[in-house]
Amino acid sequence: MGKYIKFFMVGIFFGIVLVKSEAVSWYRIYEMFKFQSFHMYGIIGTAVITGIILLKLSEKRRIKTTEGTSLRVPLKDRGFTRYIIGGSIFGLGWALCGACPGPMYILIGTGVWSILIVIAAALLGTYVYGLLKDKLPH
């Protein structure tokens, strides 16, 4: 139970950082999709670069996961079409609801109750994918 409190506290801290940096702001997301501001691209780019650096450092220092296994990123199948289609669907959903799936629960914490509709749709979409995944071309 103790390790979960640690993760919960990191999640709260991360939520505060996202709110204070305006990364969960509908207006900032709207600006990003209209290419009117660098703000969100800067946040996303910083996150990607930081993630790459921390992953490489973790691999070099042989840091273990919470389960004690070696940290490694599994290789994905190469393909162009599925990433274009999947990315387009993801981006369309992000643009339509004005929220990335990552901070949906953070938005509840800020009092944006309409995000509950988006969460319900995301859960329904995940359920439907689970039903159809064996019939889809992967």
DSSP file (Angstrom, degrees, kcal/mol; ACC not computed):
  #  RESIDUE AA STRUCTURE BP1 BP2  ACC     N-H-->O    O-->H-N    N-H-->O    O-->H-N    TCO  KAPPA ALPHA  PHI   PSI    X-CA   Y-CA   Z-CA
    1    1 A M     >        0   0    0      0, 0.0     4,-1.3     0, 0.0     3,-0.4   0.000 360.0 360.0 360.0 -33.1    0.0    0.0    0.0
    2    2 A G  H  >  +     0   0    0      1,-0.2     4,-1.4     2,-0.2     3,-0.1   0.864 360.0  52.9 -61.8 -38.4    2.9    2.4    0.7
    3    3 A K  H  > S+     0   0    0      1,-0.2     4,-1.8     2,-0.2    -1,-0.2   0.821 104.5  57.0 -69.6 -27.8    4.2    2.4   -2.8
    4    4 A Y  H  > S+     0   0    0     -3,-0.4     4,-2.6     2,-0.2    -1,-0.2   0.854 102.3  54.3 -70.7 -33.5    0.8    3.3   -4.1
    5    5 A I  H  X S+     0   0    0     -4,-1.3     4,-2.5     2,-0.2    -1,-0.2   0.900 106.3  53.2 -63.8 -39.5    0.7    6.4   -1.9
    6    6 A K  H  X S+     0   0    0     -4,-1.4     4,-2.0     2,-0.2    -2,-0.2   0.927 111.4  44.7 -59.8 -46.1    4.0    7.4   -3.5
    7    7 A F  H  X S+     0   0    0     -4,-1.8     4,-2.4     2,-0.2    -2,-0.2   0.882 111.6  53.7 -66.3 -38.2    2.5    7.0   -7.0
    8    8 A F  H  X S+     0   0    0     -4,-2.6     4,-2.2     2,-0.2    -2,-0.2   0.907 109.2  48.4 -61.9 -42.5   -0.6    8.9   -5.9
    9    9 A M  H  X S+     0   0    0     -4,-2.5     4,-2.4     2,-0.2    -2,-0.2   0.891 110.6  50.3 -67.1 -39.8    1.5   11.8   -4.6
   10   10 A V  H  X S+     0   0    0     -4,-2.0     4,-2.8     2,-0.2    -1,-0.2   0.902 110.2  52.0 -62.8 -40.4    3.5   11.9   -7.9
   11   11 A G  H  X S+     0   0    0     -4,-2.4     4,-2.4     2,-0.2    -2,-0.2   0.897 109.2  48.6 -62.9 -41.6    0.2   12.0   -9.8
   12   12 A I  H  X S+     0   0    0     -4,-2.2     4,-2.3     2,-0.2    -2,-0.2   0.931 112.6  48.4 -63.6 -45.1   -1.1   14.9   -7.7
   13   13 A F  H  X S+     0   0    0     -4,-2.4     4,-2.4     1,-0.2    -2,-0.2   0.923 111.9  49.4 -60.1 -44.4    2.2   16.8   -8.3
   14   14 A F  H  X S+     0   0    0     -4,-2.8     4,-2.5     1,-0.2    -1,-0.2   0.898 109.6  52.2 -63.0 -40.8    2.0   16.0  -12.0
   15   15 A G  H  X S+     0   0    0     -4,-2.4     4,-2.2     2,-0.2    -1,-0.2   0.905 109.1  49.5 -61.1 -42.4   -1.6   17.2  -12.1
   16   16 A I  H  X S+     0   0    0     -4,-2.3     4,-2.9     2,-0.2     5,-0.2   0.915 110.5  50.7 -63.2 -43.1   -0.7   20.5  -10.4
   17   17 A V  H  X S+     0   0    0     -4,-2.4     4,-2.2     1,-0.2     6,-0.3   0.921 110.8  48.7 -61.0 -44.0    2.2   21.0  -12.9
   18   18 A L  H  <>S+     0   0    0     -4,-2.5     5,-1.9     2,-0.2     6,-0.8   0.892 114.1  45.8 -64.5 -38.9   -0.2   20.4  -15.8
   19   19 A V  H ><5S+     0   0    0     -4,-2.2     3,-1.2     3,-0.2    -2,-0.2   0.941 114.5  46.8 -68.6 -46.4   -2.8   22.8  -14.5
   20   20 A K  H 3<5S+     0   0    0     -4,-2.9    -2,-0.2     1,-0.3    -1,-0.2   0.817 112.0  50.3 -67.3 -30.3   -0.2   25.6  -13.6
   21   21 A S  T 3<5S-     0   0    0     -4,-2.2    -1,-0.3    -5,-0.2    -2,-0.2   0.469 111.1-123.9 -84.5  -0.8    1.5   25.2  -17.1
   22   22 A E  T X 5 +     0   0    0     -3,-1.2     3,-1.2    -4,-0.2     6,-0.2   0.697  68.6 137.4  65.7  22.4   -2.0   25.5  -18.7
   23   23 A A  T 3 <S+     0   0    0     -5,-1.9    -4,-0.2    -6,-0.3    -5,-0.1   0.678  72.9  48.3 -71.3 -16.4   -1.5   22.2  -20.5
   24   24 A V  T 3  S+     0   0    0     -6,-0.8     2,-0.4    -5,-0.1    -1,-0.3   0.316  84.6 120.4-102.8   6.8   -5.1   21.2  -19.7
   25   25 A S    <>  -     0   0    0     -3,-1.2     4,-2.1     1,-0.2     5,-0.2  -0.572  58.5-148.0 -76.6 126.9   -6.5   24.6  -20.8
   26   26 A W  H  > S+     0   0    0     -2,-0.4     4,-2.7     1,-0.2     5,-0.2   0.900 100.6  55.1 -58.3 -40.2   -9.0   24.2  -23.6
   27   27 A Y  H  > S+     0   0    0      1,-0.2     4,-2.5     2,-0.2    -1,-0.2   0.907 107.3  48.5 -62.0 -42.5   -7.9   27.6  -24.9
   28   28 A R  H  > S+     0   0    0      2,-0.2     4,-2.1    -6,-0.2    12,-0.3   0.888 112.4  48.6 -65.5 -38.7   -4.2   26.5  -25.1
   29   29 A I  H  X S+     0   0    0     -4,-2.1     4,-2.3     2,-0.2    -2,-0.2   0.909 110.5  51.3 -66.5 -41.2   -5.3   23.3  -26.9
   30   30 A Y  H  X S+     0   0    0     -4,-2.7     4,-1.1     1,-0.2    -2,-0.2   0.913 109.6  50.5 -60.2 -44.3   -7.4   25.3  -29.3
   31   31 A E  H  <>S+     0   0    0     -4,-2.5     5,-2.7     1,-0.2     6,-0.6   0.902 109.0  52.6 -59.2 -41.8   -4.4   27.6  -30.0
   32   32 A M  H ><5S+     0   0    0     -4,-2.1     3,-1.6     1,-0.2    -2,-0.2   0.936 108.2  48.4 -62.5 -47.5   -2.2   24.6  -30.7
   33   33 A F  H 3<5S+     0   0    0     -4,-2.3    -1,-0.2     1,-0.3    -2,-0.2   0.698 113.0  48.6 -70.4 -17.2   -4.6   23.1  -33.3
   34   34 A K  T 3<5S-     0   0    0     -4,-1.1    -1,-0.3    -3,-0.3    -2,-0.2   0.338 110.4-124.1 -98.3   6.0   -4.8   26.4  -35.0
   35   35 A F  T < 5S+     0   0    0     -3,-1.6    -3,-0.2    -4,-0.2    -2,-0.1   0.865  73.5 127.6  54.3  41.1   -1.0   26.8  -35.0
   36   36 A Q      < +     0   0    0     -5,-2.7     2,-0.3     1,-0.2    -4,-0.2   0.549  65.1  31.0-100.9 -10.8   -1.3   30.1  -33.2
   37   37 A S        -     0   0    0     -6,-0.6     4,-0.3    -9,-0.1    -1,-0.2  -0.999  54.7-148.1-151.0 147.9    1.0   29.5  -30.3
   38   38 A F  S  > S+     0   0    0     -2,-0.3     4,-2.9     1,-0.1     5,-0.2   0.563  76.6  99.4 -86.5 -11.3    4.2   27.5  -29.5
   39   39 A H  H  > S+     0   0    0      1,-0.2     4,-1.9     2,-0.2    -1,-0.1   0.876  87.0  35.7 -47.5 -58.3    3.1   27.0  -25.8
   40   40 A M  H  > S+     0   0    0    -12,-0.3     4,-3.0     1,-0.2     5,-0.3   0.872 116.1  54.4 -69.6 -36.6    1.7   23.4  -26.1
   41   41 A Y  H  > S+     0   0    0     -4,-0.3     4,-2.7     1,-0.2    -1,-0.2   0.885 108.5  51.1 -63.4 -36.3    4.3   22.4  -28.7
   42   42 A G  H  X S+     0   0    0     -4,-2.9     4,-2.4     2,-0.2    -2,-0.2   0.912 111.7  46.3 -64.4 -43.3    7.0   23.5  -26.2
   43   43 A I  H  X S+     0   0    0     -4,-1.9     4,-2.2    -5,-0.2    -2,-0.2   0.942 116.4  44.1 -64.8 -47.8    5.4   21.5  -23.4
   44   44 A I  H  X S+     0   0    0     -4,-3.0     4,-2.4     2,-0.2    -2,-0.2   0.921 114.9  49.1 -64.9 -43.9    5.0   18.4  -25.5
   45   45 A G  H  X S+     0   0    0     -4,-2.7     4,-2.6    -5,-0.3     5,-0.2   0.906 110.9  49.9 -61.6 -42.6    8.5   18.7  -27.0
   46   46 A T  H  X S+     0   0    0     -4,-2.4     4,-2.7    -5,-0.2    -1,-0.2   0.904 111.1  50.1 -62.3 -41.4   10.0   19.2  -23.6
   47   47 A A  H  X S+     0   0    0     -4,-2.2     4,-2.5     2,-0.2    -2,-0.2   0.911 111.7  47.7 -63.9 -42.7    8.2   16.1  -22.3
   48   48 A V  H  X S+     0   0    0     -4,-2.4     4,-2.4     2,-0.2    -2,-0.2   0.943 114.9  44.7 -64.3 -47.9    9.4   14.0  -25.3
   49   49 A I  H  X S+     0   0    0     -4,-2.6     4,-2.4     1,-0.2    -2,-0.2   0.916 114.7  48.6 -63.9 -43.4   13.0   15.1  -24.9
   50   50 A T  H  X S+     0   0    0     -4,-2.7     4,-2.8    -5,-0.2     5,-0.2   0.910 111.4  51.0 -62.3 -42.4   13.0   14.6  -21.1
   51   51 A G  H  X S+     0   0    0     -4,-2.5     4,-2.4    -5,-0.2    -2,-0.2   0.907 110.3  48.6 -61.6 -43.0   11.4   11.2  -21.5
   52   52 A I  H  X S+     0   0    0     -4,-2.4     4,-2.5     2,-0.2     5,-0.2   0.939 113.5  46.7 -62.4 -47.4   14.1   10.1  -24.0
   53   53 A I  H  X S+     0   0    0     -4,-2.4     4,-2.5     1,-0.2    -2,-0.2   0.935 114.6  46.2 -61.3 -47.6   16.9   11.4  -21.8
   54   54 A L  H  X S+     0   0    0     -4,-2.8     4,-2.4     1,-0.2    -1,-0.2   0.875 112.5  50.9 -65.7 -36.5   15.5    9.7  -18.7
   55   55 A L  H  X S+     0   0    0     -4,-2.4     4,-2.4    -5,-0.2    -1,-0.2   0.931 111.8  46.7 -65.3 -44.7   14.8    6.4  -20.5
   56   56 A K  H  X S+     0   0    0     -4,-2.5     4,-2.5     2,-0.2    -2,-0.2   0.903 113.6  48.6 -64.6 -41.1   18.4    6.3  -21.8
   57   57 A L  H  X S+     0   0    0     -4,-2.5     4,-2.5    -5,-0.2    -1,-0.2   0.904 111.0  51.0 -63.8 -40.6   19.8    7.2  -18.4
   58   58 A S  H  <>S+     0   0    0     -4,-2.4     5,-2.4     2,-0.2     4,-0.4   0.898 111.9  46.8 -63.8 -40.5   17.6    4.5  -16.8
   59   59 A E  H ><5S+     0   0    0     -4,-2.4     3,-0.7     3,-0.2    -2,-0.2   0.918 112.9  49.3 -65.8 -43.2   18.9    1.9  -19.4
   60   60 A K  H 3<5S+     0   0    0     -4,-2.5    -2,-0.2     1,-0.2    -1,-0.2   0.886 116.1  41.5 -65.1 -39.4   22.5    2.9  -18.9
   61   61 A R  T 3<5S-     0   0    0     -4,-2.5    -1,-0.2    -5,-0.2    -2,-0.2   0.430 108.3-125.9 -88.5   0.7   22.3    2.7  -15.1
   62   62 A R  T < 5 -     0   0    0     -3,-0.7     2,-0.2    -4,-0.4    -3,-0.2   0.900  38.4-175.3  55.7  46.4   20.2   -0.5  -15.3
   63   63 A I      < -     0   0    0     -5,-2.4     8,-1.0    -6,-0.1    -1,-0.2  -0.536  16.1-133.8 -72.7 137.3   17.4    0.9  -13.2
   64   64 A K  B     -A   70   0A   0     -2,-0.2     6,-0.2     6,-0.2    -1,-0.1  -0.532  13.2-114.3 -92.5 157.8   14.7   -1.7  -12.4
   65   65 A T    >   -     0   0    0      4,-2.8     3,-1.6    -2,-0.2    -1,-0.1  -0.205  42.6 -91.9 -76.6 177.6   11.0   -1.3  -12.6
   66   66 A T  T 3  S+     0   0    0      1,-0.3    -1,-0.1     2,-0.1    -2,-0.0   0.744 130.7  54.6 -65.3 -21.0    8.8   -1.5   -9.5
   67   67 A E  T 3  S-     0   0    0      2,-0.1    -1,-0.3     3,-0.0     3,-0.1   0.477 120.9-110.1 -89.1  -2.8    8.4   -5.2  -10.2
   68   68 A G  S <  S+     0   0    0     -3,-1.6     2,-0.2     1,-0.3    -2,-0.1   0.530  76.0 127.1  89.0   7.0   12.2   -5.7  -10.3
   69   69 A T        -     0   0    0      1,-0.1    -4,-2.8    -5,-0.0    -1,-0.3  -0.537  69.0 -87.4 -93.4 163.6   12.6   -6.3  -14.0
   70   70 A S  B     -A   64   0A   0     -6,-0.2     2,-0.5    -2,-0.2    -6,-0.2  -0.416  43.4-115.3 -68.6 143.1   14.9   -4.5  -16.4
   71   71 A L        +     0   0    0     -8,-1.0     2,-0.3   -13,-0.2    -1,-0.1  -0.691  51.8 147.8 -82.2 123.2   13.4   -1.4  -17.9
   72   72 A R        -     0   0    0     -2,-0.5   -17,-0.0     2,-0.0     0, 0.0  -0.988  44.5-127.8-154.5 150.6   13.0   -1.7  -21.7
   73   73 A V        -     0   0    0     -2,-0.3     2,-0.1   -18,-0.0    -2,-0.0  -0.882  32.8-127.1 -99.1 120.6   10.7   -0.4  -24.4
   74   74 A P        -     0   0    0      0, 0.0     2,-0.2     0, 0.0    -2,-0.0  -0.382  26.4-109.5 -68.1 144.5    9.3   -3.2  -26.5
   75   75 A L        -     0   0    0     -2,-0.1     2,-0.3     1,-0.0     3,-0.0  -0.491  32.0-142.5 -71.9 141.9    9.7   -2.8  -30.3
   76   76 A K        -     0   0    0     -2,-0.2     2,-0.1     1,-0.1    -1,-0.0  -0.724  25.5 -94.8-102.8 154.0    6.6   -2.1  -32.2
   77   77 A D        -     0   0    0     -2,-0.3     2,-0.2    61,-0.1    -1,-0.1  -0.426  45.0-116.5 -63.2 140.6    5.6   -3.4  -35.6
   78   78 A R        +     0   0    0     -2,-0.1     2,-0.3    -3,-0.0    -1,-0.1  -0.541  52.8 136.2 -79.5 146.8    6.5   -0.9  -38.4
   79   79 A G        -     0   0    0     -2,-0.2     4,-0.1     1,-0.1     0, 0.0  -0.847  37.7-159.1 176.7 149.0    3.8    0.5  -40.4
   80   80 A F  S  > S+     0   0    0     -2,-0.3     4,-2.1     3,-0.1     5,-0.2   0.822  86.3  53.9-105.1 -47.8    2.7    3.9  -41.8
   81   81 A T  H  > S+     0   0    0      1,-0.2     4,-2.9     2,-0.2     5,-0.3   0.907 107.3  49.5 -61.3 -46.7   -1.0    3.6  -42.5
   82   82 A R  H  > S+     0   0    0      1,-0.2     4,-2.6     2,-0.2    -1,-0.2   0.848 111.6  49.4 -66.5 -31.9   -2.1    2.5  -39.1
   83   83 A Y  H  > S+     0   0    0      2,-0.2     4,-2.4     3,-0.2    -1,-0.2   0.874 112.4  47.9 -73.1 -35.9   -0.1    5.3  -37.4
   84   84 A I  H  X S+     0   0    0     -4,-2.1     4,-2.0     2,-0.2    -2,-0.2   0.937 117.2  41.9 -66.7 -46.9   -1.6    7.9  -39.7
   85   85 A I  H  X S+     0   0    0     -4,-2.9     4,-2.4     2,-0.2     5,-0.2   0.949 118.4  45.0 -66.2 -48.8   -5.1    6.6  -39.2
   86   86 A G  H  X S+     0   0    0     -4,-2.6     4,-2.6    -5,-0.3    -2,-0.2   0.912 114.7  48.4 -61.9 -43.7   -4.8    6.1  -35.5
   87   87 A G  H  X S+     0   0    0     -4,-2.4     4,-2.8    -5,-0.2    -1,-0.2   0.866 111.0  51.1 -64.8 -36.5   -3.0    9.5  -35.0
   88   88 A S  H  X S+     0   0    0     -4,-2.0     4,-2.5     2,-0.2    -2,-0.2   0.915 111.5  46.5 -67.6 -42.8   -5.7   11.2  -37.0
   89   89 A I  H  X S+     0   0    0     -4,-2.4     4,-2.4     2,-0.2    -2,-0.2   0.926 114.5  48.4 -63.6 -44.1   -8.5    9.7  -34.9
   90   90 A F  H  X S+     0   0    0     -4,-2.6     4,-2.4     1,-0.2    -2,-0.2   0.939 114.1  45.8 -60.5 -48.5   -6.6   10.5  -31.7
   91   91 A G  H  X S+     0   0    0     -4,-2.8     4,-2.7     2,-0.2    -1,-0.2   0.870 111.3  52.3 -64.3 -37.9   -6.1   14.1  -32.9
   92   92 A L  H  X S+     0   0    0     -4,-2.5     4,-2.7     2,-0.2    -1,-0.2   0.929 111.5  46.3 -64.2 -45.1   -9.6   14.5  -34.0
   93   93 A G  H  X S+     0   0    0     -4,-2.4     4,-2.3     2,-0.2     6,-0.3   0.905 113.0  50.2 -62.3 -41.4  -10.9   13.4  -30.7
   94   94 A W  H  X>S+     0   0    0     -4,-2.4     4,-1.7    -5,-0.2     5,-0.7   0.919 113.8  45.0 -62.3 -45.1   -8.5   15.7  -28.9
   95   95 A A  H  <5S+     0   0    0     -4,-2.7    -2,-0.2     2,-0.2    -1,-0.2   0.892 113.2  50.5 -67.7 -39.8   -9.6   18.6  -31.0
   96   96 A L  H  <5S+     0   0    0     -4,-2.7    -2,-0.2     1,-0.2    -1,-0.2   0.901 121.3  31.1 -67.8 -41.3  -13.3   17.9  -30.7
   97   97 A C  H  <5S-     0   0    0     -4,-2.3    -1,-0.2    -5,-0.2    -2,-0.2   0.634  99.5-130.7 -94.3 -12.8  -13.3   17.6  -26.9
   98   98 A G  T  <5S+     0   0    0     -4,-1.7     2,-0.3    -5,-0.3   -69,-0.2   0.746  74.5  94.3  73.1  22.5  -10.5   20.0  -26.2
   99   99 A A      < -     0   0    0     -5,-0.7    -2,-0.2    -6,-0.3    -1,-0.2  -0.981  69.7-132.0-149.8 133.9   -8.7   17.6  -23.9
  100  100 A C        -     0   0    0     -2,-0.3     4,-0.2     1,-0.1    -9,-0.0  -0.535  33.4-116.8 -73.1 149.0   -6.0   15.1  -24.3
  101  101 A P  S >  S+     0   0    0      0, 0.0     3,-1.2     0, 0.0     4,-0.3   0.814 106.8  69.9 -59.6 -28.7   -6.9   11.7  -22.7
  102  102 A G  T 3  S+     0   0    0      1,-0.2     3,-0.5     2,-0.1     4,-0.2   0.938 104.6  34.1 -56.9 -53.3   -4.0   12.1  -20.2
  103  103 A P  T 3> S+     0   0    0      0, 0.0     4,-2.1     0, 0.0    -1,-0.2   0.169  81.1 112.5 -92.8  21.7   -5.4   14.9  -18.1
  104  104 A M  H <> S+     0   0    0     -3,-1.2     4,-1.0     1,-0.2    -2,-0.1   0.918  83.3  44.4 -58.8 -42.1   -9.0   14.0  -18.3
  105  105 A Y  H  > S+     0   0    0     -3,-0.5     4,-1.5    -4,-0.3    -1,-0.2   0.805 108.0  58.6 -73.4 -28.0   -9.1   13.2  -14.6
  106  106 A I  H  > S+     0   0    0      1,-0.2     4,-1.2    -4,-0.2    -1,-0.2   0.891 100.8  57.1 -64.1 -38.8   -7.2   16.3  -13.7
  107  107 A L  H  <>S+     0   0    0     -4,-2.1     5,-2.6     1,-0.2     4,-0.3   0.842 101.6  55.0 -63.6 -33.1   -9.9   18.3  -15.4
  108  108 A I  H ><5S+     0   0    0     -4,-1.0     3,-1.6     1,-0.2    -1,-0.2   0.926 105.7  53.6 -61.9 -42.5  -12.4   16.7  -12.9
  109  109 A G  H 3<5S+     0   0    0     -4,-1.5    -2,-0.2     1,-0.3    -1,-0.2   0.757 106.2  52.2 -63.4 -24.7  -10.2   18.0  -10.1
  110  110 A T  T 3<5S-     0   0    0     -4,-1.2    -1,-0.3    -3,-0.2    -2,-0.2   0.462 124.3-103.5 -90.3  -1.1  -10.4   21.5  -11.6
  111  111 A G  T < 5S+     0   0    0     -3,-1.6     2,-1.6    -4,-0.3    -3,-0.2   0.606  74.0 141.2  93.6  12.3  -14.2   21.4  -11.6
  112  112 A V    > < +     0   0    0     -5,-2.6     3,-1.4     1,-0.2    -1,-0.2  -0.653  20.7 172.5 -87.5  84.1  -14.7   20.8  -15.4
  113  113 A W  T >   +     0   0    0     -2,-1.6     3,-1.9     1,-0.3     4,-0.3   0.718  65.1  73.4 -71.1 -21.6  -17.6   18.4  -14.9
  114  114 A S  T >> S+     0   0    0      1,-0.3     3,-1.4     2,-0.2     4,-0.7   0.702  79.7  76.2 -65.2 -16.9  -18.4   18.2  -18.6
  115  115 A I  H <> S+     0   0    0     -3,-1.4     4,-2.6     1,-0.3    -1,-0.3   0.689  75.9  77.4 -67.4 -16.5  -15.3   16.1  -19.1
  116  116 A L  H <> S+     0   0    0     -3,-1.9     4,-2.4     1,-0.2    -1,-0.3   0.838  90.4  54.6 -61.0 -31.7  -17.3   13.2  -17.6
  117  117 A I  H <> S+     0   0    0     -3,-1.4     4,-2.2    -4,-0.3    -1,-0.2   0.915 109.1  47.2 -65.0 -43.0  -19.0   12.9  -21.0
  118  118 A V  H  X S+     0   0    0     -4,-0.7     4,-2.6     2,-0.2    -2,-0.2   0.899 111.6  50.3 -65.7 -41.7  -15.5   12.6  -22.6
  119  119 A I  H  X S+     0   0    0     -4,-2.6     4,-2.6     2,-0.2     5,-0.2   0.919 110.5  49.8 -63.2 -43.4  -14.4   10.0  -20.0
  120  120 A A  H  X S+     0   0    0     -4,-2.4     4,-2.3     1,-0.2    -2,-0.2   0.914 112.3  47.8 -61.4 -42.2  -17.6    8.0  -20.6
  121  121 A A  H  X S+     0   0    0     -4,-2.2     4,-2.8     2,-0.2    -2,-0.2   0.892 111.2  51.1 -65.5 -39.6  -17.0    8.1  -24.4
  122  122 A A  H  X S+     0   0    0     -4,-2.6     4,-2.3     2,-0.2    -2,-0.2   0.911 111.5  47.3 -64.2 -42.4  -13.4    7.1  -23.9
  123  123 A L  H  X S+     0   0    0     -4,-2.6     4,-2.2     2,-0.2    -2,-0.2   0.903 113.1  48.5 -65.8 -40.4  -14.4    4.1  -21.7
  124  124 A L  H  X S+     0   0    0     -4,-2.3     4,-2.7     2,-0.2    -2,-0.2   0.922 111.8  49.6 -63.9 -44.4  -17.0    3.1  -24.2
  125  125 A G  H  X S+     0   0    0     -4,-2.8     4,-2.4     1,-0.2    -2,-0.2   0.889 110.9  49.6 -61.7 -40.2  -14.5    3.4  -27.1
  126  126 A T  H  X S+     0   0    0     -4,-2.3     4,-2.1     2,-0.2    -1,-0.2   0.896 111.5  49.2 -65.4 -40.4  -12.0    1.3  -25.2
  127  127 A Y  H  X S+     0   0    0     -4,-2.2     4,-1.7     2,-0.2    -2,-0.2   0.933 111.5  48.1 -63.9 -46.4  -14.7   -1.3  -24.5
  128  128 A V  H  X S+     0   0    0     -4,-2.7     4,-2.0     1,-0.2    -2,-0.2   0.897 110.2  52.7 -62.9 -40.5  -15.7   -1.5  -28.2
  129  129 A Y  H  X S+     0   0    0     -4,-2.4     4,-2.1     1,-0.2    -1,-0.2   0.919 106.3  54.0 -60.3 -42.4  -12.1   -1.8  -29.2
  130  130 A G  H  < S+     0   0    0     -4,-2.1     4,-0.3     1,-0.2    -1,-0.2   0.864 110.1  47.1 -59.7 -35.9  -11.7   -4.7  -26.8
  131  131 A L  H  < S+     0   0    0     -4,-1.7    -1,-0.2     1,-0.2     3,-0.2   0.856 122.6  34.1 -71.2 -35.1  -14.6   -6.4  -28.5
  132  132 A L  H >X S+     0   0    0     -4,-2.0     3,-1.9     1,-0.2     4,-0.8   0.520  86.4  99.0 -99.2  -7.7  -13.4   -5.7  -32.0
  133  133 A K  G >< S+     0   0    0     -4,-2.1     3,-0.6     1,-0.3    -1,-0.2   0.804  81.4  54.6 -59.3 -31.9   -9.6   -6.0  -31.6
  134  134 A D  G 34 S+     0   0    0     -4,-0.3    -1,-0.3     1,-0.2    -2,-0.1   0.733 110.4  47.5 -72.5 -19.9   -9.4   -9.6  -32.9
  135  135 A K  G <4 S+     0   0    0     -3,-1.9    -1,-0.2    -4,-0.1    -2,-0.2   0.531  96.5  90.9 -95.5  -8.0  -11.2   -8.5  -36.1
  136  136 A L  S << S-     0   0    0     -4,-0.8     2,-0.7    -3,-0.6    -7,-0.0  -0.599  85.7-108.8 -89.9 148.5   -9.0   -5.5  -36.8
  137  137 A P              0   0    0      0, 0.0    -2,-0.1     0, 0.0    -1,-0.1  -0.660 360.0 360.0 -77.0 115.0   -5.9   -5.5  -38.9
  138  138 A H              0   0    0     -2,-0.7   -61,-0.1    -4,-0.1    -4,-0.0   0.390 360.0 360.0-107.8 360.0   -3.0   -5.0  -36.5
